[in-house]
């Protein structure tokens, strides 16, 4: 695959004059007292719009060997209310009070200590001899602004406070993209528009430890939270008809957890032939010193694992394909036992 033409994607990043009033110069003592434990950042009044820019990708062949050209003709990231990118609207991604953060921390599990403490604390199931890099999107303690709490309170249940919470809740992000696949017999189009998206509470933790072969391996815990008020996906040829070729999803919520410390790490690797490999390993009793040949100990290990490992949840308020409605779908308290994904060549 090769990229032969990139006419440009433009980004507009605007900082309001008011925001600078919140910044103050630090004196030498304040700088000396700083721990430099992490980095926080936010994007104020952000907007990205590709306008008429087009990214052309060639070198992809179908099963018959015919080349397919892909034209990426639209990309926008704007504030909620952009009307599918047609009404330029800025958005705050994070804030000075609730920034995205990058910091270093230590694991919280003493594998040689009391087993009952292995699952407790914010950095449970990760050895206290390990230093982690933690990346967090903005976090909110407010019941109205915390998206996970808002979904649990107002979508998965009905609380009397929901109306007042919705009235003060901040706006989300609109995201959209459009692709044209140029084929020998015409073109197919893929158009994606996401309205009112939130990802606060999403986090990633990264650390490294040698495996049994003595090789250093990159491990991770991923907690992905995503909520969108509406997702529209259109797939069609030149004769697009929204009544038959569009997928509409209302109130889509995704809370997916990959990895539970060293007991079930998410492994990020590259194979010898250059492919990315992502693997959610099977639960490992080794860090806790459990003998895998002791059936009673293994039963207790799995009981603890399923009781303490973070669960995944998916909620869809309504699914509509063309004029057909499928209604609501809820998947709760899911645990992933094993997963492995490897990239492949497109040729």
Secondary structure as a PSIPRED ss2 file (coil, helix, strand):
# PSIPRED VFORMAT (PSIPRED V4.0)

   1 X C   1.000  0.000  0.000
   2 X E   0.000  0.000  1.000
   3 X E   0.000  0.000  1.000
   4 X E   0.000  0.000  1.000
   5 X E   0.000  0.000  1.000
   6 X E   0.000  0.000  1.000
   7 X C   1.000  0.000  0.000
   8 X C   1.000  0.000  0.000
   9 X C   1.000  0.000  0.000
  10 X C   1.000  0.000  0.000
  11 X E   0.000  0.000  1.000
  12 X E   0.000  0.000  1.000
  13 X E   0.000  0.000  1.000
  14 X C   1.000  0.000  0.000
  15 X C   1.000  0.000  0.000
  16 X C   1.000  0.000  0.000
  17 X H   0.000  1.000  0.000
  18 X H   0.000  1.000  0.000
  19 X H   0.000  1.000  0.000
  20 X H   0.000  1.000  0.000
  21 X H   0.000  1.000  0.000
  22 X H   0.000  1.000  0.000
  23 X C   1.000  0.000  0.000
  24 X C   1.000  0.000  0.000
  25 X C   1.000  0.000  0.000
  26 X C   1.000  0.000  0.000
  27 X C   1.000  0.000  0.000
  28 X H   0.000  1.000  0.000
  29 X H   0.000  1.000  0.000
  30 X H   0.000  1.000  0.000
  31 X H   0.000  1.000  0.000
  32 X H   0.000  1.000  0.000
  33 X H   0.000  1.000  0.000
  34 X C   1.000  0.000  0.000
  35 X C   1.000  0.000  0.000
  36 X C   1.000  0.000  0.000
  37 X C   1.000  0.000  0.000
  38 X E   0.000  0.000  1.000
  39 X E   0.000  0.000  1.000
  40 X E   0.000  0.000  1.000
  41 X E   0.000  0.000  1.000
  42 X C   1.000  0.000  0.000
  43 X E   0.000  0.000  1.000
  44 X E   0.000  0.000  1.000
  45 X E   0.000  0.000  1.000
  46 X E   0.000  0.000  1.000
  47 X E   0.000  0.000  1.000
  48 X E   0.000  0.000  1.000
  49 X E   0.000  0.000  1.000
  50 X C   1.000  0.000  0.000
  51 X C   1.000  0.000  0.000
  52 X C   1.000  0.000  0.000
  53 X C   1.000  0.000  0.000
  54 X C   1.000  0.000  0.000
  55 X E   0.000  0.000  1.000
  56 X E   0.000  0.000  1.000
  57 X E   0.000  0.000  1.000
  58 X E   0.000  0.000  1.000
  59 X E   0.000  0.000  1.000
  60 X E   0.000  0.000  1.000
  61 X E   0.000  0.000  1.000
  62 X C   1.000  0.000  0.000
  63 X C   1.000  0.000  0.000
  64 X C   1.000  0.000  0.000
  65 X C   1.000  0.000  0.000
  66 X C   1.000  0.000  0.000
  67 X E   0.000  0.000  1.000
  68 X E   0.000  0.000  1.000
  69 X E   0.000  0.000  1.000
  70 X E   0.000  0.000  1.000
  71 X E   0.000  0.000  1.000
  72 X E   0.000  0.000  1.000
  73 X E   0.000  0.000  1.000
  74 X E   0.000  0.000  1.000
  75 X E   0.000  0.000  1.000
  76 X E   0.000  0.000  1.000
  77 X E   0.000  0.000  1.000
  78 X E   0.000  0.000  1.000
  79 X E   0.000  0.000  1.000
  80 X C   1.000  0.000  0.000
  81 X C   1.000  0.000  0.000
  82 X C   1.000  0.000  0.000
  83 X C   1.000  0.000  0.000
  84 X C   1.000  0.000  0.000
  85 X C   1.000  0.000  0.000
  86 X C   1.000  0.000  0.000
  87 X C   1.000  0.000  0.000
  88 X C   1.000  0.000  0.000
  89 X C   1.000  0.000  0.000
  90 X C   1.000  0.000  0.000
  91 X E   0.000  0.000  1.000
  92 X E   0.000  0.000  1.000
  93 X E   0.000  0.000  1.000
  94 X C   1.000  0.000  0.000
  95 X C   1.000  0.000  0.000
  96 X C   1.000  0.000  0.000
  97 X C   1.000  0.000  0.000
  98 X C   1.000  0.000  0.000
  99 X C   1.000  0.000  0.000
 100 X E   0.000  0.000  1.000
 101 X E   0.000  0.000  1.000
 102 X E   0.000  0.000  1.000
 103 X E   0.000  0.000  1.000
 104 X E   0.000  0.000  1.000
 105 X E   0.000  0.000  1.000
 106 X E   0.000  0.000  1.000
 107 X C   1.000  0.000  0.000
 108 X C   1.000  0.000  0.000
 109 X E   0.000  0.000  1.000
 110 X C   1.000  0.000  0.000
 111 X C   1.000  0.000  0.000
 112 X C   1.000  0.000  0.000
 113 X C   1.000  0.000  0.000
 114 X C   1.000  0.000  0.000
 115 X H   0.000  1.000  0.000
 116 X H   0.000  1.000  0.000
 117 X H   0.000  1.000  0.000
 118 X C   1.000  0.000  0.000
 119 X C   1.000  0.000  0.000
 120 X C   1.000  0.000  0.000
 121 X C   1.000  0.000  0.000
 122 X C   1.000  0.000  0.000
 123 X C   1.000  0.000  0.000
 124 X C   1.000  0.000  0.000
 125 X C   1.000  0.000  0.000
 126 X C   1.000  0.000  0.000
 127 X E   0.000  0.000  1.000
 128 X C   1.000  0.000  0.000
 129 X C   1.000  0.000  0.000
 130 X C   1.000  0.000  0.000
 131 X E   0.000  0.000  1.000
 132 X E   0.000  0.000  1.000
 133 X E   0.000  0.000  1.000
 134 X E   0.000  0.000  1.000
 135 X E   0.000  0.000  1.000
 136 X E   0.000  0.000  1.000
 137 X C   1.000  0.000  0.000
 138 X C   1.000  0.000  0.000
 139 X C   1.000  0.000  0.000
 140 X C   1.000  0.000  0.000
 141 X C   1.000  0.000  0.000
 142 X C   1.000  0.000  0.000
 143 X C   1.000  0.000  0.000
 144 X C   1.000  0.000  0.000
 145 X C   1.000  0.000  0.000
 146 X C   1.000  0.000  0.000
 147 X H   0.000  1.000  0.000
 148 X H   0.000  1.000  0.000
 149 X H   0.000  1.000  0.000
 150 X H   0.000  1.000  0.000
 151 X H   0.000  1.000  0.000
 152 X H   0.000  1.000  0.000
 153 X H   0.000  1.000  0.000
 154 X H   0.000  1.000  0.000
 155 X C   1.000  0.000  0.000
 156 X C   1.000  0.000  0.000
 157 X C   1.000  0.000  0.000
 158 X C   1.000  0.000  0.000
 159 X C   1.000  0.000  0.000
 160 X C   1.000  0.000  0.000
 161 X C   1.000  0.000  0.000
 162 X H   0.000  1.000  0.000
 163 X H   0.000  1.000  0.000
 164 X H   0.000  1.000  0.000
 165 X H   0.000  1.000  0.000
 166 X H   0.000  1.000  0.000
 167 X H   0.000  1.000  0.000
 168 X H   0.000  1.000  0.000
 169 X C   1.000  0.000  0.000
 170 X C   1.000  0.000  0.000
 171 X C   1.000  0.000  0.000
 172 X C   1.000  0.000  0.000
 173 X E   0.000  0.000  1.000
 174 X E   0.000  0.000  1.000
 175 X E   0.000  0.000  1.000
 176 X E   0.000  0.000  1.000
 177 X E   0.000  0.000  1.000
 178 X E   0.000  0.000  1.000
 179 X E   0.000  0.000  1.000
 180 X E   0.000  0.000  1.000
 181 X E   0.000  0.000  1.000
 182 X E   0.000  0.000  1.000
 183 X E   0.000  0.000  1.000
 184 X C   1.000  0.000  0.000
 185 X C   1.000  0.000  0.000
 186 X E   0.000  0.000  1.000
 187 X E   0.000  0.000  1.000
 188 X E   0.000  0.000  1.000
 189 X E   0.000  0.000  1.000
 190 X E   0.000  0.000  1.000
 191 X E   0.000  0.000  1.000
 192 X E   0.000  0.000  1.000
 193 X E   0.000  0.000  1.000
 194 X E   0.000  0.000  1.000
 195 X E   0.000  0.000  1.000
 196 X E   0.000  0.000  1.000
 197 X E   0.000  0.000  1.000
 198 X E   0.000  0.000  1.000
 199 X C   1.000  0.000  0.000
 200 X C   1.000  0.000  0.000
 201 X C   1.000  0.000  0.000
 202 X C   1.000  0.000  0.000
 203 X E   0.000  0.000  1.000
 204 X E   0.000  0.000  1.000
 205 X E   0.000  0.000  1.000
 206 X E   0.000  0.000  1.000
 207 X E   0.000  0.000  1.000
 208 X E   0.000  0.000  1.000
 209 X E   0.000  0.000  1.000
 210 X E   0.000  0.000  1.000
 211 X C   1.000  0.000  0.000
 212 X C   1.000  0.000  0.000
 213 X C   1.000  0.000  0.000
 214 X C   1.000  0.000  0.000
 215 X C   1.000  0.000  0.000
 216 X E   0.000  0.000  1.000
 217 X E   0.000  0.000  1.000
 218 X E   0.000  0.000  1.000
 219 X E   0.000  0.000  1.000
 220 X E   0.000  0.000  1.000
 221 X E   0.000  0.000  1.000
 222 X E   0.000  0.000  1.000
 223 X E   0.000  0.000  1.000
 224 X E   0.000  0.000  1.000
 225 X E   0.000  0.000  1.000
 226 X E   0.000  0.000  1.000
 227 X E   0.000  0.000  1.000
 228 X E   0.000  0.000  1.000
 229 X E   0.000  0.000  1.000
 230 X E   0.000  0.000  1.000
 231 X E   0.000  0.000  1.000
 232 X E   0.000  0.000  1.000
 233 X E   0.000  0.000  1.000
 234 X E   0.000  0.000  1.000
 235 X E   0.000  0.000  1.000
 236 X E   0.000  0.000  1.000
 237 X C   1.000  0.000  0.000
 238 X C   1.000  0.000  0.000
 239 X C   1.000  0.000  0.000
 240 X C   1.000  0.000  0.000
 241 X C   1.000  0.000  0.000
 242 X H   0.000  1.000  0.000
 243 X H   0.000  1.000  0.000
 244 X H   0.000  1.000  0.000
 245 X H   0.000  1.000  0.000
 246 X E   0.000  0.000  1.000
 247 X E   0.000  0.000  1.000
 248 X E   0.000  0.000  1.000
 249 X E   0.000  0.000  1.000
 250 X E   0.000  0.000  1.000
 251 X E   0.000  0.000  1.000
 252 X E   0.000  0.000  1.000
 253 X E   0.000  0.000  1.000
 254 X E   0.000  0.000  1.000
 255 X E   0.000  0.000  1.000
 256 X E   0.000  0.000  1.000
 257 X E   0.000  0.000  1.000
 258 X E   0.000  0.000  1.000
 259 X C   1.000  0.000  0.000
 260 X E   0.000  0.000  1.000
 261 X C   1.000  0.000  0.000
 262 X C   1.000  0.000  0.000
 263 X C   1.000  0.000  0.000
 264 X E   0.000  0.000  1.000
 265 X C   1.000  0.000  0.000
 266 X E   0.000  0.000  1.000
 267 X E   0.000  0.000  1.000
 268 X E   0.000  0.000  1.000
 269 X E   0.000  0.000  1.000
 270 X E   0.000  0.000  1.000
 271 X C   1.000  0.000  0.000
 272 X C   1.000  0.000  0.000
 273 X C   1.000  0.000  0.000
 274 X C   1.000  0.000  0.000
 275 X C   1.000  0.000  0.000
 276 X E   0.000  0.000  1.000
 277 X E   0.000  0.000  1.000
 278 X E   0.000  0.000  1.000
 279 X E   0.000  0.000  1.000
 280 X E   0.000  0.000  1.000
 281 X C   1.000  0.000  0.000
 282 X C   1.000  0.000  0.000
 283 X C   1.000  0.000  0.000
 284 X C   1.000  0.000  0.000
 285 X C   1.000  0.000  0.000
 286 X H   0.000  1.000  0.000
 287 X H   0.000  1.000  0.000
 288 X H   0.000  1.000  0.000
 289 X C   1.000  0.000  0.000
 290 X C   1.000  0.000  0.000
 291 X C   1.000  0.000  0.000
 292 X C   1.000  0.000  0.000
 293 X C   1.000  0.000  0.000
 294 X C   1.000  0.000  0.000
 295 X H   0.000  1.000  0.000
 296 X H   0.000  1.000  0.000
 297 X H   0.000  1.000  0.000
 298 X H   0.000  1.000  0.000
 299 X H   0.000  1.000  0.000
 300 X H   0.000  1.000  0.000
 301 X H   0.000  1.000  0.000
 302 X H   0.000  1.000  0.000
 303 X H   0.000  1.000  0.000
 304 X H   0.000  1.000  0.000
 305 X H   0.000  1.000  0.000
 306 X H   0.000  1.000  0.000
 307 X H   0.000  1.000  0.000
 308 X H   0.000  1.000  0.000
 309 X C   1.000  0.000  0.000
 310 X C   1.000  0.000  0.000
 311 X C   1.000  0.000  0.000
 312 X E   0.000  0.000  1.000
 313 X E   0.000  0.000  1.000
 314 X E   0.000  0.000  1.000
 315 X E   0.000  0.000  1.000
 316 X E   0.000  0.000  1.000
 317 X E   0.000  0.000  1.000
 318 X E   0.000  0.000  1.000
 319 X E   0.000  0.000  1.000
 320 X E   0.000  0.000  1.000
 321 X E   0.000  0.000  1.000
 322 X C   1.000  0.000  0.000
 323 X C   1.000  0.000  0.000
 324 X E   0.000  0.000  1.000
 325 X E   0.000  0.000  1.000
 326 X E   0.000  0.000  1.000
 327 X E   0.000  0.000  1.000
 328 X E   0.000  0.000  1.000
 329 X E   0.000  0.000  1.000
 330 X E   0.000  0.000  1.000
 331 X E   0.000  0.000  1.000
 332 X E   0.000  0.000  1.000
 333 X E   0.000  0.000  1.000
 334 X E   0.000  0.000  1.000
 335 X C   1.000  0.000  0.000
 336 X C   1.000  0.000  0.000
 337 X C   1.000  0.000  0.000
 338 X C   1.000  0.000  0.000
 339 X E   0.000  0.000  1.000
 340 X E   0.000  0.000  1.000
 341 X E   0.000  0.000  1.000
 342 X E   0.000  0.000  1.000
 343 X C   1.000  0.000  0.000
 344 X C   1.000  0.000  0.000
 345 X C   1.000  0.000  0.000
 346 X C   1.000  0.000  0.000
 347 X C   1.000  0.000  0.000
